[in-house]
C-alpha cells in the first residue's frame, strides 16, 4: 500500500511539472517573434509559468480525493499556500522586467490611455496583489473566514480570467494551432473546474443531506454534533479523517467549515463531530436542533491508522480538542477488537476541561491502552504529569523500540504543542515517516 501511494505521489508531481512547464516549453520550441529581445521573452516565460501554477491552485483546492490521497490534506494545503507565493513572484516579475529593460512600457500603467490588453493585465495583477495580501494577513487584518473565502474565490477567478484575456489580446503566442490548442485547453480546464466546484458538487451535496440527531455537551466548551444521513446511506470513512460542514445555508452558499470526525468508522449510520467554541460558526453548534439539515462534504485526509496496517502499535499525542480525530481512532479500534498496544498522551490546561475523559477510561477495558494525562495547571492532589508534553515526557512514555515502522505516532493539538513534539521526536531518533500531524488551521 505504501509503495502504491509513493507511485501515485510521483505521478501527480510529474503531471504538475508538465502542466506548469508546458507554456514555457511552447516558447522554447516555437519561433521567437521578430524584434523581441531575450529579456522580454524571459519575462514572458516567467509569467506563463506563474500563470500555469495559478491555474493549478484551483485543482489543489478542489478536493479531488485521488490527488490528495498520496499526500494528505495538510501537505496539499501547505503546498498550496507556499507555491501560491512562488506563482505570485513569477507573475509579478513579468511586468517588472519589462519596466526595467524598457521604461517606455510604464505608459501601459495609465489605465485611461493603455490598450485593452494592458488594462486586463493591470487589473489581473491588482486582483492578485489584493488576493495575496488578504490571504497572508487574514488573521492580522481580522477578516471573517467566510467573507475571506468568498473574496478569495472571486479575486482568484478574476485574476485568472483577465490573465487569459491578456494573453489572447497580445497574441504573440496564440498564432499557431498548437499554441491556440494549449490556451483553449487551459481555459476549458479552468471553466470546468469552476463548474465542478461551484455548481455540480454543491448540487450533489444538496441531494445527500444529513439531519441533526443530538448535540451533546462536552467539558471544555465543546459539543459533539451527532448526524444521521437523510434519505441516503451516508459515507464510509477512515478513523481520523475530517469533513466540511455546511449549516444554516445551502451548499451553494460557500460557508462550509472543516472538522474532524470523532465517531467510530465501524458505525457509519451516524457520524459525529466534536467541536470547540472558538469562533462565530463554532458558537452556533450548541444551538442546533434535532431534525435540522446539515450538509457534509467528505471524508478527507490521510491522518489515519488504517493507512499503516503494518504498525505493531500506535502512540496518540493530543492537546485539548485535538483529541477529536484520536477518539475516532480509539473508538474504531475498540469496535474492531484490535489488541495492539496503544499509548495516549493527552494534554489539557485544567482538570475540569478534559473532553472524553470518562469515555477514555471506559475504553481501557476494550483496548490495550495506556493513558498519560498532562495538565498545564493541575489541582493540588494531581498525581499525573504536569506542564507540557516535553521531550522528557515523551522519552518516559514512548515505547522503547526506536526501529523504523515499529509503531506509528499521531499528533493533534495546538500548533505550539505540535511543533515542540515534532522537534522532540526528531531529537529522540524517531523516523520522520513514523509520526503524523493533523493541523486544524487549513487557511
Beta strands, then each sheet from edge to edge (+ up, - down):
strand 1: 210-218
strand 2: 222-229
strand 3: 242-247
strand 4: 257-260
strand 5: 270-276
strand 6: 293-300
strand 7: 313-319
strand 8: 341-348
strand 9: 369-375
strand 10: 385-386
strand 11: 408-412
strand 12: 435-438
sheet 1: 4+ 3- 6+ 1- 2+ 5-
sheet 2: 10+ 9+ 8+ 7+ 11+ 12+
end
